[in-house]
Amino acid sequence: VLDEAIAVCSQHEPDGALTAIFHTSPTDPDLVVLYEHYPGRASLEFHRANYERIPAYGELRARMNDLLVAPVEIVEVGRQVARWTRTVPGLREAPASSHTRYSREEIGGIAFVARFPALPGKGQELLAVLEEAVPPQAVYEADPALVMDFALSVANPDTILFYKHYPTVASRDEHTANGQNLPGYRDRRLRMNALLAAPTEIVEQMTPVVRFTRTPKTEEKHQ
């Protein structure tokens, strides 16, 4: 049903979500986790308002609600500030004919969302240390993360939200081992820890299943 909703959003939202990734939980296959990135607050509010003004949205929500054992939970809302993406040679997203403005790609691996609570006023400094740690991964890791998104929590801009997608569990484990064994990794972790108000929290660990990416129309590219 959620997959089907992408086609409806494509039809009615000219500035809809840029990315929508559906995951399952490795501990509960009946739990679906959705990670969405909207271009701005206005496009998110437009999406939400459509559930009240467009019958097709209401019908989809009713069908979805019939399948839920508990209400949908918004875990966190953040303002995205940086995205790091690894280019994989030969990997192409196939256009999805049923989602005219989105490409649909079946994916796998492992992903997680983490929360880094910085000391008051230290959010930007912590963000800089976290971003500094990204380039070395391409040097020391054979199969590093595919996507790393950094965002600032809307509720507290000194809290960094981090979405990370690894191609395999082994690639994640290699990164974890480097953090324990390589001096450069350990040094950055010590600097990061000095900026934290509380321990880092893994909000959710999940298995990516399918990713939708909005493809702007030709006329939009020239605006």
Salt bridges, closest charged atoms under 4 A:
ASP3 OD1 - HIS99 NE2 3.54
ASP3 OD2 - ARG104 NH2 2.87
GLU4 OE2 - ARG63 NH1 2.99
GLU13 OE2 - HIS47 ND1 2.71
ASP15 OD1 - ARG214 NH2 3.01
GLU45 OE2 - ARG41 NH1 3.73
GLU45 OE2 - ARG48 NH1 3.39
GLU76 OE1 - ARG115 NH2 2.86
GLU93 OE2 - ARG211 NE 3.79
GLU105 OE1 - ARG211 NH2 2.74
GLU106 OE2 - ARG104 NH1 3.29
GLU125 OE1 - LYS122 NZ 3.34
GLU132 OE1 - ARG191 NH2 2.89
GLU141 OE2 - HIS175 ND1 2.68
ASP143 OD1 - ARG86 NH2 2.67
ASP149 OD1 - ARG83 NE 2.66
ASP173 OD1 - ARG172 NH2 2.90
GLU201 OE1 - ARG115 NH1 2.55
GLU220 OE2 - ARG101 NH2 2.87
